[in-house]
Amino acid sequence: MWQRIRLPSLKSCLIIFILGALLAPIGDVCHVLTATTSYPINYHHFLSIPFWVPIQFGLATLLIGVTHYHFLRVKTATIVPIVISSGALLAGYGLSGLLPLQPWLSFLFILSIFIISYRHLCGGQASLIAALLTALAGCLVEILLIKIKIFKYEDSYQQLHSIPLWLPLLYMQASISISSFIHYLNLV
């Protein structure tokens, strides 16, 4: 009746958390520097973002990785396409605040990154559903954080309930990259 919970190794979880905590804030720093997002002044800042943001990103990365590892059976690629996909995610995240013609150019740029990664790393219907659910959950959390004034997207980026149009695609891309990487880590 109940299936046993499939968990990744502790080593994989630690690696995923650390990478999420170290790499994901790069995009957030880019967003603050390009005036895409802002944080209230009263937070203690480190590199223009509050000190807790790396921890938040590490935990979010870990949550995506663990849930995807349990629910999905993805084809695991070699490390090269996973690194390229993750690098493309960081580039899309960082550049989304710089690209002109907001929101459409950013949306198309990130959509193309997602499609390429999806085809090379996953390709299955379950992975697409997981990516959509990750995007929904991530966007709802961000909307909640905006409502309680933890941070905000500047007015020119608020196209979809106070979040940018391209944000769900970033979460979908993160879903594909993190899922592939945690499955890869548990094979090596």
C-alpha positions in Angstrom: 0.0 0.0 0.0 2.6 2.6 1.1 5.8 2.7 -0.9 9.1 3.1 0.8 10.6 6.5 0.6 13.5 6.6 -1.8 16.1 9.0 -0.5 19.4 10.1 -2.1 22.6 9.5 -0.2 23.6 12.0 2.5 26.7 12.9 0.5 24.5 13.8 -2.5 22.2 15.9 -0.3 25.1 17.8 1.1 26.6 18.5 -2.3 23.2 19.6 -3.7 22.7 21.9 -0.6 26.1 23.5 -0.8 25.9 24.0 -4.6 22.5 25.6 -4.2 23.7 27.8 -1.4 26.8 28.9 -3.3 25.7 29.2 -6.9 22.0 30.2 -6.8 22.7 33.5 -5.0 24.8 34.6 -7.9 21.6 35.1 -9.9 20.0 37.0 -7.0 23.0 39.3 -6.7 22.7 40.0 -10.4 19.0 40.8 -9.9 19.7 43.2 -7.1 22.5 44.9 -9.0 20.3 45.3 -12.1 17.4 46.6 -10.0 15.3 43.6 -11.0 14.6 42.8 -7.3 15.1 44.6 -4.0 15.2 43.8 -0.3 14.2 46.1 2.6 17.1 48.1 3.9 16.9 46.8 7.4 18.3 43.3 6.6 22.0 42.6 7.2 23.3 42.3 3.7 26.2 40.3 2.3 27.1 41.0 -1.4 23.8 43.1 -1.7 21.6 40.2 -0.6 20.4 39.3 3.0 22.6 36.8 4.8 19.9 34.2 4.8 19.4 34.0 1.1 22.1 31.4 0.5 20.6 29.2 3.2 17.1 29.6 1.6 18.5 28.7 -1.9 20.4 25.7 -0.5 17.2 24.4 1.2 15.1 24.9 -1.9 17.7 23.1 -4.0 17.8 20.3 -1.5 14.0 20.0 -1.4 13.7 19.9 -5.2 16.5 17.3 -5.4 15.1 15.0 -2.7 11.5 15.1 -4.0 12.6 14.5 -7.6 14.8 11.7 -6.5 12.0 10.0 -4.7 9.3 10.5 -7.4 11.2 10.4 -10.7 13.2 7.8 -12.5 15.0 10.1 -15.0 17.6 9.0 -17.5 20.9 10.1 -16.1 23.2 11.9 -18.5 26.9 12.2 -18.2 28.2 15.1 -16.1 28.8 17.4 -19.1 25.2 18.0 -20.2 24.2 18.4 -16.5 26.9 21.1 -16.0 25.9 22.8 -19.2 22.3 22.8 -18.1 23.1 24.2 -14.7 25.4 26.8 -16.2 22.6 27.8 -18.6 20.2 28.0 -15.6 22.7 30.4 -13.8 23.2 32.4 -17.0 19.4 32.7 -17.6 18.9 33.7 -14.0 21.6 36.3 -14.0 20.8 37.7 -17.4 17.1 37.8 -17.0 17.3 41.2 -15.4 19.6 42.6 -18.1 17.9 41.6 -21.3 16.0 44.3 -23.1 12.4 44.1 -24.2 11.2 42.8 -20.9 9.5 40.3 -20.4 9.5 38.7 -23.9 13.2 38.4 -24.7 14.0 37.0 -21.2 11.0 34.6 -21.5 12.1 33.3 -24.9 15.7 33.0 -23.8 14.9 31.0 -20.8 12.3 28.9 -22.7 14.9 27.9 -25.2 17.3 26.9 -22.4 14.6 24.8 -20.8 13.6 23.0 -24.0 17.2 22.1 -24.8 17.9 20.8 -21.3 14.6 18.9 -21.2 15.3 17.1 -24.4 18.9 16.2 -23.5 18.4 15.4 -19.8 14.9 14.1 -19.2 12.4 13.9 -22.0 9.8 12.1 -20.0 6.3 13.2 -19.2 6.8 12.7 -15.4 9.8 15.1 -15.6 7.7 17.7 -17.3 5.0 17.4 -14.7 7.6 17.6 -11.9 9.0 20.7 -13.6 5.5 22.3 -13.8 4.8 21.5 -10.1 8.2 22.9 -9.1 7.4 26.1 -11.0 4.0 26.4 -9.4 5.4 25.8 -5.8 8.4 28.1 -6.3 6.3 30.9 -7.7 3.7 30.6 -5.0 6.4 30.8 -2.3 7.8 33.9 -4.0 4.4 35.5 -4.2 4.0 34.8 -0.5 7.4 36.3 0.3 6.5 39.4 -1.7 3.2 39.7 0.1 4.9 39.7 3.5 7.5 42.2 2.2 10.6 40.0 2.4 11.6 41.2 -1.1 10.0 42.4 -4.3 10.4 42.5 -8.0 10.6 46.1 -9.3 7.5 47.4 -11.0 8.7 46.8 -14.6 9.2 43.1 -13.8 5.8 42.5 -12.2 3.8 40.9 -15.0 2.2 37.9 -13.3 0.8 38.4 -9.8 3.9 40.5 -8.7 6.4 38.1 -10.3 8.1 38.2 -13.7 6.7 36.2 -16.6 10.0 34.3 -17.0 10.1 33.1 -13.3 8.2 29.8 -13.8 10.6 28.9 -16.6 13.6 29.4 -14.3 12.0 27.0 -11.8 11.3 24.5 -14.5 14.9 24.7 -15.6 16.1 24.3 -12.0 13.9 21.3 -11.7 15.5 19.6 -14.7 19.0 20.5 -13.7 18.7 19.6 -10.1 16.8 16.3 -10.8 19.4 15.2 -13.3 22.3 16.1 -11.0 21.0 14.4 -7.9 20.3 11.2 -9.9 23.8 11.4 -11.4 25.4 11.8 -7.9 23.7 8.7 -6.7 25.1 6.6 -9.4 28.8 7.7 -9.0 
